[in-house]
């Protein structure tokens, strides 16, 4: 019994002691003392503050993730979050003058459920606090009085604005509430700055895209300009060839024909005066008429060459086809054959090849009795072969000897054209050979390796 009583007494004492420890623990955890009559009201207020703090932090998180919507939406979200936390009759968020210059609006007031960003419509009691937050943000933490709550907004340790408001009459503002408002204000400053950076980056990206499109357009226009330049060079090459042939006809062939006609006329006049060889006089008269007719044909050809119609641009095969029709006056029939797949060539290289073909055809017309000529252009994997053949009476061996002699001496310009052709071929990195044509006359072969060279330098 005693033992039981003792045990019961011990049990009772232990219960009392345990109850005292629980009180101490509760007081340490809640900041209140359970021995006071105010325990439960203080506990309730502490619990309410904790709940309000969690709720406010949730509002802050929802407000500050709206940076992508723009600065205006962000400021509105901050105003609503702060006003809801304080049950405020009015609440102001303002950015100091000179800070976060991209932030718009610079201030915003929530009053009576309406958002205001015009000073003329602000409640009178909010206006002084707006002036402090905008002009003297370092005074934001000073005690405002009149029940007003005011905290500063800082960024990198510098005050750049703040939040001010009039809490609801039923709200007992504690230090935790001010701390929550500071967190909201400071995070709003960071979010405003990030929002500005986001919109600046978006604007910059748009500008970059515009510049990229403009660069693509310029590249396209440059390519078109280069193509027009190549076409112009092609037309110029053909025009140059026409004019060169016209000059040759005027300066040499026409003068020779005129001289021959004058000689025939002198002989005819002398024979006619002697009264003998009447048959020979008639033949000389016919010869004179033929020379006159030849001069007229030459003049017509020269005029046609100098005043040819504007030729549309084309590739080297197309230009060779056109070139084959400008060697007048002559009954020479020229065929052009293309083998392989044509490849684009630099304009000046095409010009050189066209000049070489034109020079060869001109020599065929002027120095042989050929009736037919064949221009053959072969596109091979590692080289281009251009050959000009005729069915005249030329001797390849004699031409080779003449070319070799021309290379050693000037010969007063005789056969200098052939030597010039060889020099032009060498400038392209190729070789020129003279052979017997399958047509029976001369075949001039220009063998040029790829990549082509221009003026002694490798083409790109």
C-alpha positions in Angstrom: 0.0 0.0 0.0 2.7 2.3 1.2 4.6 1.4 -1.8 1.6 1.9 -3.9 0.9 5.2 -2.2 4.4 6.2 -2.5 4.4 5.2 -6.1 1.2 7.1 -6.6 2.8 10.1 -4.9 5.8 9.8 -7.1 3.6 9.5 -10.2 1.7 12.6 -9.2 4.8 14.6 -8.7 6.2 13.4 -12.0 3.1 14.6 -13.8 3.3 18.0 -12.3 7.0 18.3 -13.2 6.3 17.2 -16.8 3.6 19.8 -17.1 6.1 22.5 -16.1 8.6 21.5 -18.8 5.9 21.6 -21.5 5.1 25.2 -20.5 8.7 26.2 -20.8 9.0 24.6 -24.2 5.8 26.3 -25.4 7.0 29.6 -24.2 10.4 29.2 -25.9 8.7 28.2 -29.2 6.0 30.8 -29.2 7.5 33.7 -27.3 4.7 33.7 -24.8 4.5 32.5 -21.2 1.8 29.9 -20.4 1.5 31.1 -16.8 -0.1 34.4 -17.9 -3.7 34.9 -18.4 -2.8 36.5 -21.8 -1.4 33.2 -23.1 -4.2 32.2 -25.4 -4.8 35.7 -27.0 -1.0 36.1 -27.6 -0.9 32.6 -29.1 -3.7 33.4 -31.4 -2.1 36.7 -32.5 1.2 34.9 -33.1 -0.5 32.2 -35.1 -2.4 34.8 -37.1 0.9 36.7 -37.8 2.5 33.4 -39.0 -0.4 32.6 -41.2 -0.4 36.2 -42.6 3.3 36.0 -43.2 3.0 32.7 -45.1 0.0 34.1 -47.1 2.0 37.3 -47.8 5.0 35.3 -49.0 2.7 33.4 -51.3 1.3 36.7 -52.7 4.9 38.0 -53.2 5.9 34.9 -55.1 2.8 35.1 -57.3 3.4 38.9 -57.9 7.1 38.7 -58.7 6.9 35.9 -61.3 5.0 38.3 -63.7 8.1 40.0 -65.1 7.4 38.7 -68.5 4.1 40.6 -68.6 5.9 43.9 -68.4 6.7 46.6 -65.7 3.1 47.9 -65.5 1.6 44.5 -64.6 4.4 43.8 -62.2 3.8 47.1 -60.3 0.1 46.4 -60.2 0.7 42.9 -58.7 3.0 44.3 -56.0 0.4 47.0 -55.1 -2.4 44.4 -54.7 -0.2 42.1 -52.7 0.9 44.8 -50.3 -2.6 46.2 -49.9 -4.1 42.8 -49.3 -1.6 42.1 -46.6 -2.3 45.3 -44.7 -6.0 45.5 -45.6 -4.9 49.0 -46.6 -7.3 51.9 -47.2 -4.8 53.1 -49.7 -1.4 51.9 -50.7 1.4 53.5 -52.7 4.4 52.0 -54.5 6.9 54.5 -56.0 10.3 54.4 -57.7 12.7 57.3 -56.9 13.5 59.8 -59.6 16.6 58.8 -61.5 16.3 55.1 -60.5 15.2 52.2 -62.7 14.6 54.7 -65.5 12.9 52.1 -67.7 10.2 51.3 -65.0 6.7 52.5 -66.0 4.7 53.7 -64.2 6.9 55.6 -61.8 4.3 55.3 -59.1 1.0 53.6 -58.6 -1.7 54.0 -55.8 -4.5 51.6 -55.0 -7.4 53.6 -53.4 -11.0 52.5 -53.2 -10.3 49.6 -55.5 -9.0 51.9 -58.2 -5.4 52.1 -59.5 -4.1 55.7 -59.9 -1.0 56.9 -61.6 -1.9 60.6 -61.9 -0.8 62.9 -59.0 -3.9 65.1 -59.4 -6.2 62.1 -58.5 -4.2 60.9 -55.5 -5.7 61.0 -52.0 -4.4 64.0 -50.1 -2.8 62.0 -47.3 -0.8 59.9 -49.9 0.8 62.9 -51.7 3.5 63.8 -49.1 4.6 60.2 -48.9 4.9 60.1 -52.7 7.2 63.1 -52.6 9.4 61.4 -50.0 9.6 58.1 -51.9 10.4 59.8 -55.2 12.6 62.6 -54.1 14.2 61.5 -50.8 14.0 57.6 -50.7 16.6 57.5 -47.9 14.0 59.0 -45.6 11.5 56.2 -46.3 12.3 54.3 -43.0 11.8 57.4 -40.9 8.7 57.3 -38.7 5.9 58.7 -40.8 3.3 59.0 -38.0 -0.5 59.2 -38.4 -0.7 55.4 -38.5 1.0 55.3 -41.9 3.3 52.4 -42.7 6.3 53.1 -44.9 9.3 51.0 -46.0 12.1 51.6 -48.4 12.9 49.8 -51.7 16.6 49.0 -52.1 18.7 47.7 -54.9 22.4 46.9 -54.5 22.2 48.6 -51.0 20.9 51.9 -52.4 17.3 53.2 -51.7 15.5 53.6 -55.0 11.9 54.1 -53.8 9.5 52.4 -51.4 6.0 51.4 -50.3 3.7 53.5 -48.1 0.1 52.8 -47.0 -2.6 53.3 -44.5 -3.4 49.9 -42.9 -7.0 48.9 -42.1 -8.3 49.9 -38.7 -8.5 46.2 -37.5 -4.8 45.6 -38.5 -2.2 45.6 -35.7 1.0 46.1 -37.7 4.0 44.2 -36.2 7.7 44.1 -37.1 7.0 41.0 -39.2 4.6 42.9 -41.3 7.2 45.6 -42.0 9.8 42.9 -42.8 7.3 41.3 -45.3 6.7 44.7 -46.9 10.5 45.3 -47.2 10.9 41.8 -48.8 8.1 42.7 -51.2 9.6 46.1 -52.0 13.2 44.9 -52.5 12.2 41.9 -54.6 9.9 44.2 -56.6 13.0 46.4 -57.4 14.9 43.3 -58.6 11.9 42.1 -60.6 11.4 45.6 -62.2 15.1 45.6 -63.2 14.8 42.0 -64.6 11.7 43.0 -66.4 13.5 45.9 -68.0 16.4 43.5 -69.0 13.9 41.0 -70.4 12.1 43.6 -72.5 15.4 45.1 -73.6 16.7 41.7 -74.6 13.4 41.1 -76.5 13.7 44.4 -78.3 17.4 43.7 -79.0 16.5 40.3 -80.4 13.9 41.9 -82.6 16.4 44.5 -83.8 18.9 41.7 -84.4 16.4 39.8 -86.5 15.7 43.0 -88.5 19.4 43.5 -89.0 19.8 39.9 -90.0 16.9 40.2 -92.5 18.5 43.5 -93.8 21.9 41.7 -94.1 20.3 38.9 -96.0 18.6 41.3 -98.3 21.8 43.2 -98.9 23.6 39.9 -99.6 20.9 39.1 -102.1 21.2 42.5 -103.7 25.0 42.1 -103.8 24.7 38.7 -105.5 22.3 40.3 -108.0 24.7 43.2 -108.5 27.6 40.7 -109.1 25.4 38.8 -111.6 24.6 42.0 -113.4 28.3 42.9 -113.4 29.2 39.6 -114.9 26.4 40.0 -117.5 27.8 43.4 -118.3 31.3 42.1 -118.7 29.9 39.4 -121.0 28.2 42.0 -123.1 31.3 44.1 -123.1 33.4 41.2 -124.2 31.1 40.6 -127.2 31.0 44.3 -128.0 34.8 44.5 -127.8 35.2 41.6 -130.2 32.8 43.2 -132.6 34.6 46.5 -132.5 38.0 44.8 -132.8 36.8 43.0 -135.9 35.3 46.2 -137.3 38.6 48.0 -136.8 40.6 45.2 -138.5 38.2 45.3 -141.4 38.4 49.0 -141.7 42.1 49.5 -141.2 43.4 46.6 -143.3 40.9 44.7 -145.5 38.9 47.6 -146.7 42.0 49.6 -147.5 43.5 46.6 -149.3 40.4 46.2 -151.4 40.3 49.9 -152.2 43.9 49.9 -153.2 43.2 46.8 -155.4 40.3 48.6 -157.0 42.4 51.7 -157.7 45.1 49.6 -159.3 42.6 47.8 -161.5 41.1 51.2 -162.6 44.5 52.6 -163.5 45.3 49.5 -165.6 41.9 49.6 -167.2 42.3 53.3 -168.1 45.7 52.8 -169.6 44.6 49.8 -171.7 41.4 51.6 -172.8 43.5 54.6 -173.9 45.8 52.4 -176.0 42.7 51.0 -177.9 44.0 47.4 -177.6 43.1 44.4 -175.6 39.4 45.3 -175.4 38.6 41.9 -173.9 41.1 42.5 -171.1 39.6 46.0 -170.6 36.2 44.5 -170.1 37.5 42.0 -167.6 39.2 44.8 -165.6 36.0 46.7 -165.6 34.3 43.7 -164.1 37.0 43.4 -161.6 36.6 47.1 -160.7 32.9 46.5 -160.1 33.6 43.5 -157.9 36.1 45.5 -155.7 33.5 48.3 -155.4 30.9 45.7 -154.4 33.3 44.2 -151.9 34.0 47.6 -150.4 30.2 48.2 -150.0 29.8 44.8 -148.2 32.7 45.6 -146.0 31.3 49.0 -145.0 27.9 47.4 -144.3 29.6 44.7 -142.2 31.6 47.4 -140.3 28.4 49.4 -139.6 26.6 46.2 -138.4 29.5 45.4 -136.1 29.6 48.9 -134.6 25.9 49.2 -134.2 24.9 45.6 -133.2 21.7 45.2 -131.2 21.9 45.0 -127.5 22.8 41.4 -126.7 21.2 39.8 -123.6 23.7 38.3 -121.2 24.5 34.6 -121.3 27.0 31.9 -120.4 30.2 31.2 -122.3 28.5 28.6 -124.5 25.8 31.1 -125.4 28.4 33.8 -126.1 30.3 31.5 -128.4 27.1 30.9 -130.3 26.7 34.6 -130.8 30.3 35.2 -131.6 30.1 32.7 -134.4 27.7 35.0 -136.3 29.6 38.3 -136.2 32.5 37.4 -138.6 31.3 39.1 -141.7 31.7 39.5 -144.6 32.2 35.8 -145.2 30.4 32.7 -146.2 32.2 30.8 -143.4 29.8 28.5 -141.7 30.6 28.2 -138.0 29.3 25.4 -135.7 29.6 25.5 -131.9 29.6 22.2 -129.9 29.6 21.9 -126.1 30.7 18.8 -124.3 30.4 18.1 -120.5 28.6 20.1 -117.9 29.2 23.8 -118.0 30.7 25.4 -114.9 30.5 29.0 -113.8 33.7 31.0 -114.6 34.9 34.4 -113.5 33.8 37.1 -115.9 37.3 38.2 -116.9 38.2 34.5 -117.7 35.1 34.1 -119.9 36.2 37.4 -121.6 39.6 36.0 -122.3 38.3 32.7 -123.7 35.8 34.6 -125.8 38.6 36.8 -127.2 40.7 33.8 -128.0 37.9 32.1 -129.9 37.1 35.4 -131.7 40.8 35.9 -132.7 41.0 32.4 -134.1 37.8 32.7 -136.1 38.9 36.1 -137.4 42.3 34.6 -138.6 40.3 31.8 -140.3 38.2 34.3 -142.2 41.1 36.6 -143.1 44.0 34.2 -143.8 42.4 31.0 -145.2 40.0 29.9 -147.8 38.0 27.9 -145.3 34.3 27.3 -145.9 33.5 25.7 -142.5 34.7 26.1 -139.0 34.0 24.2 -135.7 34.3 25.7 -132.3 34.3 23.0 -129.6 34.2 23.7 -125.9 34.8 20.7 -123.6 34.2 20.9 -119.8 36.4 18.2 -118.2 36.8 17.4 -114.5 40.2 19.1 -114.2 40.4 21.4 -117.2 38.6 23.2 -120.1 39.6 22.5 -123.7 38.6 25.1 -126.3 39.4 24.2 -130.0 38.8 26.0 -133.2 39.0 24.0 -136.4 38.6 24.8 -140.1 38.6 23.1 -143.5 41.1 25.6 -145.2 44.5 25.0 -146.7 46.6 26.1 -143.8 49.8 24.2 -142.9 50.0 23.5 -139.1 53.8 22.9 -139.3 54.4 26.2 -141.0 52.3 28.0 -138.4 54.2 26.4 -135.6 57.5 27.5 -137.1 56.1 31.0 -137.6 54.9 31.2 -134.0 58.3 30.0 -132.7 60.0 32.6 -134.8 57.6 35.3 -133.7 58.4 34.5 -130.1 62.1 35.2 -130.8 61.7 38.3 -133.0 59.1 40.9 -133.7 58.8 40.4 -137.5 57.3 43.9 -137.7 54.0 42.7 -136.2 53.5 39.9 -138.7 51.6 37.0 -137.0 51.8 38.9 -133.8 48.1 38.0 -133.2 49.0 34.3 -132.9 51.7 35.1 -130.4 49.2 37.3 -128.4 46.8 34.4 -128.3 49.5 32.2 -126.9 50.4 34.8 -124.3 46.8 35.2 -123.2 46.5 31.4 -122.9 49.6 31.3 -120.7 48.1 34.0 -118.4 45.2 31.5 -117.8 47.8 28.9 -116.9 47.1 26.9 -120.0 48.8 25.8 -123.2 48.1 26.4 -126.9 48.9 23.9 -129.7 48.5 23.9 -133.4 47.4 20.7 -135.1 45.9 19.3 -138.3 42.1 19.5 -138.2 39.9 16.5 -139.0 38.2 19.0 -141.4 41.4 19.2 -143.3 42.8 22.6 -142.2 44.1 24.1 -139.0 43.0 23.1 -135.4 44.0 25.5 -132.7 43.7 23.8 -129.2 43.7 25.8 -125.9 44.0 23.4 -122.9 43.4 25.3 -119.7 43.5 23.6 -116.2 41.0 24.1 -113.4 40.9 26.1 -111.2 41.4 28.8 -113.8 44.0 31.6 -113.4 43.6 35.3 -113.9 46.5 37.4 -114.8 49.0 34.8 -113.6 47.1 34.3 -110.2 44.9 31.4 -109.3 41.3 32.2 -109.4 39.2 31.6 -106.2 
